[in-house]
Amino acid sequence: MGTKITLTGFGFVLVNFLTLLWYNPTLDQDCPTWVYYSWAVGLFLYQTFDAVDGTQAYEYSFHPLLSFSNSILRAPLALSPFVLPFF
């Protein structure tokens, strides 16, 4: 059950990342203000869902992969407000 909760929380991270790709795929311009707020809400929901599952999710080898994927997808989201192009 724990992995399902974390997977649901990871869905918020994916939605945030897709929002970034839609509004600013090259990270060279600003996004609309509401997009930044949605990222904050998405991060809060992911962390909340990840904490709610407790140690149950660590029984499965799938949970560390979700945590790693979250870190990778959050990096461009964190750098995007600084308008630092990667390309």
Secondary structure by P-SEA (a helix, b strand, c coil): caaaaaaaaaaaaaaaaaaaaaccccccccccaaaaaaaaaaaaaaaaaaaaacccccccaaaaaaaaaaaaaaccccccccccccc
